[in-house]
């Protein structure tokens, strides 16, 4: 992922909220459009899980550095 912009967690969560909102507003869901929304949501969730693991690792590294300095 070198050179790629790190995923903005808040932005991705906002996109997921928009997808959920779209489904909540539908009285008669278009199956094809609904499928595309589900696929988009699945990609966002997968990317978010990866980004959250990265953030957790960064916190652990910082914690280890602080402990080593004490």
Phi and psi in radians as a Rosetta constraint file:
Dihedral C 1 N 2 CA 2 C 2 CIRCULARHARMONIC -1.071 0.35
Dihedral N 2 CA 2 C 2 N 3 CIRCULARHARMONIC 2.325 0.35
Dihedral C 2 N 3 CA 3 C 3 CIRCULARHARMONIC 1.469 0.35
Dihedral N 3 CA 3 C 3 N 4 CIRCULARHARMONIC -0.267 0.35
Dihedral C 3 N 4 CA 4 C 4 CIRCULARHARMONIC -1.403 0.35
Dihedral N 4 CA 4 C 4 N 5 CIRCULARHARMONIC 2.535 0.35
Dihedral C 4 N 5 CA 5 C 5 CIRCULARHARMONIC -1.212 0.35
Dihedral N 5 CA 5 C 5 N 6 CIRCULARHARMONIC 2.301 0.35
Dihedral C 5 N 6 CA 6 C 6 CIRCULARHARMONIC -1.152 0.35
Dihedral N 6 CA 6 C 6 N 7 CIRCULARHARMONIC 2.451 0.35
Dihedral C 6 N 7 CA 7 C 7 CIRCULARHARMONIC -1.147 0.35
Dihedral N 7 CA 7 C 7 N 8 CIRCULARHARMONIC 2.323 0.35
Dihedral C 7 N 8 CA 8 C 8 CIRCULARHARMONIC -1.481 0.35
Dihedral N 8 CA 8 C 8 N 9 CIRCULARHARMONIC 1.991 0.35
Dihedral C 8 N 9 CA 9 C 9 CIRCULARHARMONIC -1.080 0.35
Dihedral N 9 CA 9 C 9 N 10 CIRCULARHARMONIC -0.790 0.35
Dihedral C 9 N 10 CA 10 C 10 CIRCULARHARMONIC -1.077 0.35
Dihedral N 10 CA 10 C 10 N 11 CIRCULARHARMONIC -0.728 0.35
Dihedral C 10 N 11 CA 11 C 11 CIRCULARHARMONIC -1.118 0.35
Dihedral N 11 CA 11 C 11 N 12 CIRCULARHARMONIC -0.754 0.35
Dihedral C 11 N 12 CA 12 C 12 CIRCULARHARMONIC -1.151 0.35
Dihedral N 12 CA 12 C 12 N 13 CIRCULARHARMONIC -0.710 0.35
Dihedral C 12 N 13 CA 13 C 13 CIRCULARHARMONIC -1.097 0.35
Dihedral N 13 CA 13 C 13 N 14 CIRCULARHARMONIC -0.648 0.35
Dihedral C 13 N 14 CA 14 C 14 CIRCULARHARMONIC -1.086 0.35
Dihedral N 14 CA 14 C 14 N 15 CIRCULARHARMONIC -0.705 0.35
Dihedral C 14 N 15 CA 15 C 15 CIRCULARHARMONIC -1.128 0.35
Dihedral N 15 CA 15 C 15 N 16 CIRCULARHARMONIC -0.711 0.35
Dihedral C 15 N 16 CA 16 C 16 CIRCULARHARMONIC -1.099 0.35
Dihedral N 16 CA 16 C 16 N 17 CIRCULARHARMONIC -0.701 0.35
Dihedral C 16 N 17 CA 17 C 17 CIRCULARHARMONIC -1.083 0.35
Dihedral N 17 CA 17 C 17 N 18 CIRCULARHARMONIC -0.658 0.35
Dihedral C 17 N 18 CA 18 C 18 CIRCULARHARMONIC -1.122 0.35
Dihedral N 18 CA 18 C 18 N 19 CIRCULARHARMONIC -0.716 0.35
Dihedral C 18 N 19 CA 19 C 19 CIRCULARHARMONIC -1.106 0.35
Dihedral N 19 CA 19 C 19 N 20 CIRCULARHARMONIC -0.815 0.35
Dihedral C 19 N 20 CA 20 C 20 CIRCULARHARMONIC -1.050 0.35
Dihedral N 20 CA 20 C 20 N 21 CIRCULARHARMONIC -0.767 0.35
Dihedral C 20 N 21 CA 21 C 21 CIRCULARHARMONIC -1.041 0.35
Dihedral N 21 CA 21 C 21 N 22 CIRCULARHARMONIC -0.687 0.35
Dihedral C 21 N 22 CA 22 C 22 CIRCULARHARMONIC -1.047 0.35
Dihedral N 22 CA 22 C 22 N 23 CIRCULARHARMONIC -0.820 0.35
Dihedral C 22 N 23 CA 23 C 23 CIRCULARHARMONIC -1.111 0.35
Dihedral N 23 CA 23 C 23 N 24 CIRCULARHARMONIC -0.682 0.35
Dihedral C 23 N 24 CA 24 C 24 CIRCULARHARMONIC -1.138 0.35
Dihedral N 24 CA 24 C 24 N 25 CIRCULARHARMONIC -0.518 0.35
Dihedral C 24 N 25 CA 25 C 25 CIRCULARHARMONIC -1.429 0.35
Dihedral N 25 CA 25 C 25 N 26 CIRCULARHARMONIC -0.308 0.35
Dihedral C 25 N 26 CA 26 C 26 CIRCULARHARMONIC -1.356 0.35
Dihedral N 26 CA 26 C 26 N 27 CIRCULARHARMONIC 2.307 0.35
Dihedral C 26 N 27 CA 27 C 27 CIRCULARHARMONIC -1.730 0.35
Dihedral N 27 CA 27 C 27 N 28 CIRCULARHARMONIC -0.482 0.35
Dihedral C 27 N 28 CA 28 C 28 CIRCULARHARMONIC -2.409 0.35
Dihedral N 28 CA 28 C 28 N 29 CIRCULARHARMONIC 1.600 0.35
Dihedral C 28 N 29 CA 29 C 29 CIRCULARHARMONIC -1.201 0.35
Dihedral N 29 CA 29 C 29 N 30 CIRCULARHARMONIC 2.245 0.35
Dihedral C 29 N 30 CA 30 C 30 CIRCULARHARMONIC -1.285 0.35
Dihedral N 30 CA 30 C 30 N 31 CIRCULARHARMONIC 2.059 0.35
Dihedral C 30 N 31 CA 31 C 31 CIRCULARHARMONIC -1.026 0.35
Dihedral N 31 CA 31 C 31 N 32 CIRCULARHARMONIC -0.782 0.35
Dihedral C 31 N 32 CA 32 C 32 CIRCULARHARMONIC -1.122 0.35
Dihedral N 32 CA 32 C 32 N 33 CIRCULARHARMONIC -0.802 0.35
Dihedral C 32 N 33 CA 33 C 33 CIRCULARHARMONIC -1.171 0.35
Dihedral N 33 CA 33 C 33 N 34 CIRCULARHARMONIC -0.683 0.35
Dihedral C 33 N 34 CA 34 C 34 CIRCULARHARMONIC -1.072 0.35
Dihedral N 34 CA 34 C 34 N 35 CIRCULARHARMONIC -0.710 0.35
Dihedral C 34 N 35 CA 35 C 35 CIRCULARHARMONIC -1.086 0.35
Dihedral N 35 CA 35 C 35 N 36 CIRCULARHARMONIC -0.746 0.35
Dihedral C 35 N 36 CA 36 C 36 CIRCULARHARMONIC -1.089 0.35
Dihedral N 36 CA 36 C 36 N 37 CIRCULARHARMONIC -0.699 0.35
Dihedral C 36 N 37 CA 37 C 37 CIRCULARHARMONIC -1.135 0.35
Dihedral N 37 CA 37 C 37 N 38 CIRCULARHARMONIC -0.711 0.35
Dihedral C 37 N 38 CA 38 C 38 CIRCULARHARMONIC -1.122 0.35
Dihedral N 38 CA 38 C 38 N 39 CIRCULARHARMONIC -0.749 0.35
Dihedral C 38 N 39 CA 39 C 39 CIRCULARHARMONIC -1.079 0.35
Dihedral N 39 CA 39 C 39 N 40 CIRCULARHARMONIC -0.784 0.35
Dihedral C 39 N 40 CA 40 C 40 CIRCULARHARMONIC -1.059 0.35
Dihedral N 40 CA 40 C 40 N 41 CIRCULARHARMONIC -0.761 0.35
Dihedral C 40 N 41 CA 41 C 41 CIRCULARHARMONIC -1.093 0.35
Dihedral N 41 CA 41 C 41 N 42 CIRCULARHARMONIC -0.709 0.35
Dihedral C 41 N 42 CA 42 C 42 CIRCULARHARMONIC -1.108 0.35
Dihedral N 42 CA 42 C 42 N 43 CIRCULARHARMONIC -0.718 0.35
Dihedral C 42 N 43 CA 43 C 43 CIRCULARHARMONIC -1.114 0.35
Dihedral N 43 CA 43 C 43 N 44 CIRCULARHARMONIC -0.782 0.35
Dihedral C 43 N 44 CA 44 C 44 CIRCULARHARMONIC -1.056 0.35
Dihedral N 44 CA 44 C 44 N 45 CIRCULARHARMONIC -0.753 0.35
Dihedral C 44 N 45 CA 45 C 45 CIRCULARHARMONIC -1.110 0.35
Dihedral N 45 CA 45 C 45 N 46 CIRCULARHARMONIC -0.768 0.35
Dihedral C 45 N 46 CA 46 C 46 CIRCULARHARMONIC -1.073 0.35
Dihedral N 46 CA 46 C 46 N 47 CIRCULARHARMONIC -0.786 0.35
Dihedral C 46 N 47 CA 47 C 47 CIRCULARHARMONIC -1.138 0.35
Dihedral N 47 CA 47 C 47 N 48 CIRCULARHARMONIC -0.703 0.35
Dihedral C 47 N 48 CA 48 C 48 CIRCULARHARMONIC -1.098 0.35
Dihedral N 48 CA 48 C 48 N 49 CIRCULARHARMONIC -0.740 0.35
Dihedral C 48 N 49 CA 49 C 49 CIRCULARHARMONIC -1.029 0.35
Dihedral N 49 CA 49 C 49 N 50 CIRCULARHARMONIC -0.762 0.35
Dihedral C 49 N 50 CA 50 C 50 CIRCULARHARMONIC -1.110 0.35
Dihedral N 50 CA 50 C 50 N 51 CIRCULARHARMONIC -0.775 0.35
Dihedral C 50 N 51 CA 51 C 51 CIRCULARHARMONIC -1.148 0.35
Dihedral N 51 CA 51 C 51 N 52 CIRCULARHARMONIC -0.699 0.35
Dihedral C 51 N 52 CA 52 C 52 CIRCULARHARMONIC -1.128 0.35
Dihedral N 52 CA 52 C 52 N 53 CIRCULARHARMONIC -0.634 0.35
Dihedral C 52 N 53 CA 53 C 53 CIRCULARHARMONIC -1.104 0.35
Dihedral N 53 CA 53 C 53 N 54 CIRCULARHARMONIC -0.718 0.35
Dihedral C 53 N 54 CA 54 C 54 CIRCULARHARMONIC -1.070 0.35
Dihedral N 54 CA 54 C 54 N 55 CIRCULARHARMONIC -0.790 0.35
Dihedral C 54 N 55 CA 55 C 55 CIRCULARHARMONIC -1.101 0.35
Dihedral N 55 CA 55 C 55 N 56 CIRCULARHARMONIC -0.755 0.35
Dihedral C 55 N 56 CA 56 C 56 CIRCULARHARMONIC -1.057 0.35
Dihedral N 56 CA 56 C 56 N 57 CIRCULARHARMONIC -0.740 0.35
Dihedral C 56 N 57 CA 57 C 57 CIRCULARHARMONIC -1.102 0.35
Dihedral N 57 CA 57 C 57 N 58 CIRCULARHARMONIC -0.704 0.35
Dihedral C 57 N 58 CA 58 C 58 CIRCULARHARMONIC -1.078 0.35
Dihedral N 58 CA 58 C 58 N 59 CIRCULARHARMONIC -0.748 0.35
Dihedral C 58 N 59 CA 59 C 59 CIRCULARHARMONIC -1.090 0.35
Dihedral N 59 CA 59 C 59 N 60 CIRCULARHARMONIC -0.730 0.35
Dihedral C 59 N 60 CA 60 C 60 CIRCULARHARMONIC -1.114 0.35
Dihedral N 60 CA 60 C 60 N 61 CIRCULARHARMONIC -0.692 0.35
Dihedral C 60 N 61 CA 61 C 61 CIRCULARHARMONIC -1.112 0.35
Dihedral N 61 CA 61 C 61 N 62 CIRCULARHARMONIC -0.755 0.35
Dihedral C 61 N 62 CA 62 C 62 CIRCULARHARMONIC -1.110 0.35
Dihedral N 62 CA 62 C 62 N 63 CIRCULARHARMONIC -0.762 0.35
Dihedral C 62 N 63 CA 63 C 63 CIRCULARHARMONIC -1.059 0.35
Dihedral N 63 CA 63 C 63 N 64 CIRCULARHARMONIC -0.753 0.35
Dihedral C 63 N 64 CA 64 C 64 CIRCULARHARMONIC -1.124 0.35
Dihedral N 64 CA 64 C 64 N 65 CIRCULARHARMONIC -0.699 0.35
Dihedral C 64 N 65 CA 65 C 65 CIRCULARHARMONIC -1.110 0.35
Dihedral N 65 CA 65 C 65 N 66 CIRCULARHARMONIC -0.735 0.35
Dihedral C 65 N 66 CA 66 C 66 CIRCULARHARMONIC -1.144 0.35
Dihedral N 66 CA 66 C 66 N 67 CIRCULARHARMONIC -0.746 0.35
Dihedral C 66 N 67 CA 67 C 67 CIRCULARHARMONIC -1.106 0.35
Dihedral N 67 CA 67 C 67 N 68 CIRCULARHARMONIC -0.658 0.35
Dihedral C 67 N 68 CA 68 C 68 CIRCULARHARMONIC -1.191 0.35
Dihedral N 68 CA 68 C 68 N 69 CIRCULARHARMONIC -0.514 0.35
Dihedral C 68 N 69 CA 69 C 69 CIRCULARHARMONIC -1.375 0.35
Dihedral N 69 CA 69 C 69 N 70 CIRCULARHARMONIC -0.328 0.35
